[in-house]
Amino acid sequence: MKKNVWIAVLAAAMAGTLTLAGCGSTAETTAPAASQTSATEGNTDQQAADAVAEKIDAIYVQQRTDLTDQQCADAKAAWDALTDAQKALVAGENADPDYFGRDTGDAAKDDPRNGDNIGEKEILAVSFGTSFNDSRVADIKGIEDALQKANPDWSVRRAFTAQIIINHIQARDGEKIDNMDQALERAVQNGVKELIVQPTHLMHGAEYDELVKAVEQYKDKFDSVKIAEPLLGEVGKDNKTVNSDKETVAKAITKESVQEAGYDSLTAAKEDGVAFVFMGHGTSHTAKVSYSQMQAQMDALGYDNVYIGTVEGEPEDTSCEAVIDAVAKDGYKKVVLRPLMVVAGDHAHNDMAGDDEDSWKSCFTACGKFDEVQTQIAGLGQSETIQQLYVAHTASAMKG
């Protein structure tokens, strides 16, 4: 009986094995199907993300066309239609999830200053621009507001020279900002007779040169056109040349940085082993000497623990590595990084204070030469002293 039972059990087990083998065989045919479904879904997600990336790259250009408005709207609509998982997959030549997804503040607080009914006297404030909403409001709008307050009989209007940024703001936030041609054409159509162009640029660099060329095309359409000085004034003949504009900027930015760092004076910070590093953009333009002049200005003021650097490392002695070596050589153990830029935008947030290994904060920390590295995110444009310097430049242009 027991023998028969075991035979029955063995038979059942063998049958089960065959059945399992059959199930396994079925599973082997179904498993790839499930995997294939997953792969198909993955491909679909990537295709949707790639389509949006293409639309972003299409508007990440410096040339405005008749298609730009529609392209901006299409890119935003396509982004909004993605799932969160798909948004994370967006990657292109210039596209990434941050293009639409990063929170940079409320664009509704800004004023594009692109209205008509200008009158006969206009101040056109021209900036490179920034897609960081909070920075645009604090820095660029701050300067424009100061210009308007100081000149109530004039209409202050805005133009950005970076079409890439204009497109970004329009696509993401629906805010339309004039480029140079649009702003100048608006002035012509509104019957402006006296035009003052106030660059908010730091220096007489490439952006300033492009501005001058754009204005040159329209100069015959106004009774008078005058271009005011950028922030640091005339470039000067050599790297030691300083002027009152550079002195004003040097004093203002250092005072504000020292206060934000919690010190009563620059001397007190120096005694505590603190160095202040102001990071500019840098340029291959001949105006790059302006950065060396700013260092000369700091030295002339006796600001021994203040250093000027640039993202681009031009001039060479303003590169991140060169500044690290200089600060360490002088024996400082604590560092405060702050932008030497009118706007605290992408360079300030990412190149200076970002967490990537090549940011200035990361490089200063990783070198192991300093006990503490702090960052301050603030553009020059939000400083009342800087705003009034622009106001003074506009007033000089009016008199000239």
C-alpha positions in Angstrom: 0.0 0.0 0.0 2.7 2.4 1.0 4.6 1.4 -2.2 1.6 2.2 -4.3 1.2 5.5 -2.5 4.8 6.5 -3.2 4.4 5.5 -6.8 1.3 7.7 -7.0 3.1 10.5 -5.4 6.1 10.1 -7.7 3.7 10.0 -10.7 2.0 13.2 -9.4 5.3 14.8 -8.9 6.4 13.9 -12.4 3.2 15.2 -13.8 3.7 18.4 -11.8 7.2 18.7 -13.1 5.9 18.4 -16.6 3.2 20.9 -15.8 5.7 23.3 -14.3 7.9 22.8 -17.3 4.9 23.6 -19.5 4.2 26.7 -17.3 7.8 27.6 -17.4 7.7 27.3 -21.1 4.6 29.5 -21.2 6.3 32.0 -18.8 9.3 32.1 -21.1 7.0 33.1 -23.9 5.1 35.6 -21.8 8.0 37.1 -19.9 9.6 38.6 -23.0 6.1 40.0 -23.8 6.0 41.8 -20.4 9.5 43.0 -20.8 8.7 44.2 -24.3 5.7 46.1 -23.0 7.9 47.8 -20.4 10.5 48.6 -23.0 7.8 50.0 -25.3 6.5 52.2 -22.5 10.1 53.3 -21.8 10.6 54.1 -25.5 7.4 56.0 -25.6 8.4 58.1 -22.6 11.8 58.9 -24.1 10.2 59.7 -27.4 7.8 62.2 -25.7 10.7 63.7 -23.8 12.9 63.9 -26.9 10.1 65.7 -28.7 10.0 68.4 -26.0 13.8 68.6 -26.0 13.7 69.4 -29.7 11.2 72.1 -29.2 13.3 73.7 -26.4 16.5 73.5 -28.6 14.5 75.2 -31.4 13.9 78.3 -29.2 17.3 78.2 -27.6 18.6 80.5 -30.3 19.8 84.1 -30.6 17.7 85.0 -33.7 14.1 85.9 -33.5 11.9 84.9 -36.4 8.2 85.0 -37.4 7.8 81.5 -35.9 9.3 82.3 -32.5 6.0 83.2 -30.7 4.3 80.0 -31.9 7.4 77.9 -31.1 7.5 79.2 -27.6 3.9 78.3 -27.0 4.3 74.9 -28.6 7.3 74.1 -26.4 5.4 75.0 -23.2 2.3 73.1 -24.2 4.3 70.0 -25.0 6.1 70.2 -21.7 2.9 70.6 -19.7 1.6 67.4 -21.4 4.4 65.3 -20.1 4.2 63.1 -17.0 6.7 63.8 -14.2 8.6 60.7 -15.2 8.8 62.0 -18.8 9.9 65.4 -17.8 12.9 63.9 -16.0 14.0 62.4 -19.3 14.2 65.7 -21.2 17.7 66.2 -22.5 18.9 67.9 -25.7 21.8 70.1 -26.9 20.6 72.8 -24.5 17.4 71.3 -23.1 17.0 69.8 -19.6 14.2 69.5 -17.0 15.2 72.8 -15.4 14.3 74.8 -18.6 10.6 74.7 -17.6 10.8 72.9 -14.3 13.1 75.1 -12.2 11.4 77.5 -9.8 13.2 80.9 -10.1 10.5 83.0 -8.5 7.3 84.8 -9.6 7.5 86.4 -13.0 4.3 88.3 -12.2 6.3 90.6 -10.0 8.3 91.8 -13.0 7.4 94.6 -15.4 8.5 93.9 -19.0 8.2 97.7 -19.8 7.1 97.1 -23.3 4.1 99.4 -23.3 3.3 102.0 -25.9 2.2 105.6 -25.3 5.8 106.4 -24.5 5.8 110.1 -25.3 8.6 112.0 -27.0 11.3 111.3 -24.4 12.4 107.7 -23.7 15.1 106.1 -21.6 15.8 102.6 -23.0 17.4 100.4 -20.3 19.3 97.7 -22.1 20.3 94.5 -20.3 21.7 91.2 -21.3 18.8 89.7 -19.4 18.2 86.7 -17.0 15.6 84.0 -16.9 15.8 83.9 -13.1 12.6 85.8 -12.2 13.6 86.9 -8.6 17.0 88.2 -9.9 15.4 90.0 -12.8 13.0 91.7 -10.4 15.6 92.6 -7.8 18.4 93.6 -10.2 17.2 94.7 -13.6 13.8 96.0 -12.5 15.5 97.6 -9.5 17.7 99.7 -11.9 14.8 100.5 -14.2 12.6 101.7 -11.3 15.4 103.9 -10.0 15.8 105.4 -13.5 12.1 106.1 -13.7 11.9 107.6 -10.3 14.8 110.0 -11.1 13.3 111.0 -14.4 9.5 111.3 -14.1 9.2 113.2 -17.3 10.7 110.4 -19.3 9.3 106.9 -20.2 11.6 104.1 -19.1 11.4 101.1 -21.4 13.3 97.7 -21.4 15.3 95.7 -24.0 17.3 92.5 -23.6 20.1 91.7 -25.9 19.9 87.9 -25.3 17.1 86.4 -27.5 17.8 83.0 -25.9 16.7 84.5 -22.5 13.8 86.4 -24.0 12.5 83.1 -25.5 13.0 81.2 -22.3 11.0 83.8 -20.2 8.2 83.9 -22.9 7.9 80.2 -23.2 8.0 79.4 -19.5 6.2 82.4 -18.0 4.3 84.0 -20.8 6.1 87.3 -20.3 7.2 89.1 -23.5 10.3 91.3 -23.4 11.5 93.3 -26.3 14.8 92.7 -28.0 16.8 95.7 -29.2 15.2 95.9 -32.6 11.7 95.5 -31.2 12.3 98.2 -28.6 13.8 100.7 -31.0 11.0 100.0 -33.5 8.5 100.6 -30.7 10.2 104.0 -30.0 10.0 105.0 -33.6 6.3 103.9 -33.9 5.5 105.9 -30.8 7.0 109.1 -32.1 9.9 109.3 -29.7 12.2 112.3 -30.4 14.8 112.1 -27.7 16.3 108.7 -26.9 18.7 107.9 -24.1 20.1 104.4 -24.1 21.3 103.3 -20.7 23.2 100.0 -20.8 23.0 98.0 -17.5 26.1 96.1 -18.7 29.2 96.0 -16.4 31.6 97.3 -19.0 32.4 98.3 -22.6 32.5 94.6 -23.7 31.0 92.6 -26.6 27.4 93.2 -25.5 28.0 96.9 -25.4 29.5 96.9 -28.8 26.5 95.0 -30.2 24.2 97.5 -28.6 26.0 100.4 -30.2 25.7 98.8 -33.6 21.9 98.2 -33.1 21.4 101.8 -32.1 23.4 103.0 -35.1 20.8 101.5 -37.4 18.1 103.7 -35.9 20.0 107.0 -35.1 18.5 108.9 -38.1 14.9 108.2 -36.9 15.2 110.3 -33.8 16.0 114.0 -33.2 18.7 112.9 -30.7 20.2 109.6 -29.5 22.7 109.3 -26.7 24.2 106.2 -25.2 25.2 106.4 -21.5 28.1 104.7 -19.9 27.9 101.2 -18.6 28.5 100.6 -14.9 32.3 100.7 -14.7 32.7 103.7 -17.0 35.5 104.1 -19.5 37.9 101.1 -19.8 41.1 103.0 -19.4 44.5 102.5 -21.0 46.1 99.8 -18.8 45.3 97.3 -16.0 46.1 99.8 -13.3 43.7 102.5 -14.5 40.9 103.3 -12.1 38.1 105.8 -12.0 35.4 107.1 -9.7 32.9 104.6 -11.1 35.1 101.6 -10.2 35.8 103.1 -6.8 32.0 103.5 -6.1 31.4 99.9 -7.2 34.3 98.5 -5.2 33.2 100.3 -2.0 29.6 99.4 -2.4 30.0 95.7 -3.1 32.6 95.2 -0.4 30.6 97.0 2.2 27.5 95.0 1.5 29.3 91.7 1.4 31.1 92.4 4.7 27.8 93.3 6.4 26.1 90.2 5.0 28.9 88.0 6.3 28.3 89.4 9.8 31.3 91.7 10.3 31.4 95.3 11.4 34.2 96.1 9.0 36.5 94.6 6.4 39.4 94.9 8.9 37.4 92.8 11.4 36.8 90.2 8.7 40.5 90.2 7.8 41.5 89.6 11.4 39.2 86.6 11.4 41.0 85.2 8.4 38.3 86.0 5.9 38.8 86.7 2.2 36.2 88.1 -0.1 36.2 86.8 -3.7 34.0 88.7 -6.3 33.4 86.5 -9.3 32.7 88.2 -12.7 31.9 86.7 -16.0 35.2 87.2 -17.8 35.6 87.9 -21.5 38.1 87.6 -24.4 37.1 91.1 -25.4 39.8 93.8 -24.9 37.6 95.2 -22.1 38.7 92.2 -20.0 41.3 94.6 -18.6 38.4 96.1 -16.6 38.6 93.1 -14.2 42.3 93.8 -13.6 41.4 97.4 -13.0 38.9 96.4 -10.4 41.6 94.4 -8.6 43.8 97.5 -8.8 41.0 99.5 -7.4 40.6 97.1 -4.5 44.3 97.3 -3.8 44.3 101.1 -4.0 41.6 101.2 -1.4 43.7 99.0 0.9 41.3 96.1 0.6 44.0 93.4 0.9 41.6 90.5 1.5 39.5 91.2 -1.6 40.1 89.3 -4.8 38.5 89.5 -8.3 37.9 86.4 -10.3 36.0 85.4 -13.5 34.1 82.4 -14.6 35.8 82.4 -18.0 39.3 82.9 -16.5 40.0 85.9 -18.7 42.2 87.6 -17.7 44.2 84.5 -16.7 45.0 85.7 -13.2 41.2 85.8 -12.5 40.7 82.1 -13.1 39.3 80.0 -10.3 42.7 78.2 -9.8 44.7 81.4 -9.8 42.4 83.0 -7.2 42.5 79.9 -5.0 46.3 80.0 -5.1 46.4 83.7 -4.3 43.9 83.5 -1.4 45.7 80.5 0.1 49.1 82.1 -0.4 48.0 85.1 1.6 47.0 82.8 4.5 43.2 83.2 4.6 41.3 80.3 5.9 37.7 81.5 5.3 36.3 82.5 2.0 33.1 84.4 1.0 32.1 84.2 -2.7 29.9 86.8 -4.2 29.1 87.7 -7.9 30.6 90.7 -9.5 27.7 90.8 -11.9 24.8 93.1 -12.4 22.4 90.2 -12.2 22.6 87.1 -9.9 21.4 84.7 -12.5 22.7 81.3 -13.9 26.4 82.1 -13.3 25.8 83.1 -9.7 23.5 80.2 -8.8 25.4 77.5 -10.8 28.9 78.4 -11.7 29.6 80.1 -8.3 27.3 78.6 -5.7 26.2 75.3 -7.4 26.8 71.8 -6.1 28.5 70.5 -9.3 32.2 69.6 -8.8 33.3 72.4 -11.1 31.5 75.2 -9.3 33.6 77.8 -7.5 32.2 76.7 -4.2 33.0 73.1 -4.8 36.5 73.9 -6.1 37.4 76.1 -3.1 36.0 73.4 -0.8 37.7 70.5 -2.5 41.2 72.0 -2.6 41.3 71.5 1.2 43.1 74.8 1.8 40.2 76.5 3.5 38.2 75.8 6.7 35.0 77.5 5.5 33.5 78.6 2.1 30.4 80.7 2.1 28.4 82.1 -0.9 26.3 85.2 -1.2 23.7 85.4 -4.0 23.1 89.0 -4.8 23.4 91.0 -8.1 24.9 94.5 -8.2 21.6 95.8 -9.6 19.7 95.5 -6.3 22.2 97.8 -4.6 20.8 101.3 -4.2 24.3 102.7 -4.6 24.7 100.9 -7.9 21.3 102.0 -9.0 22.1 105.6 -8.3 25.4 105.2 -10.3 23.3 104.3 -13.3 21.0 107.2 -12.7 24.1 109.5 -12.7 25.3 108.0 -16.0 21.9 108.7 -17.5 22.0 112.3 -16.3 25.4 112.8 -17.7 24.3 111.5 -21.1 21.3 113.9 -21.0 23.6 116.9 -20.4 26.1 115.7 -23.0 
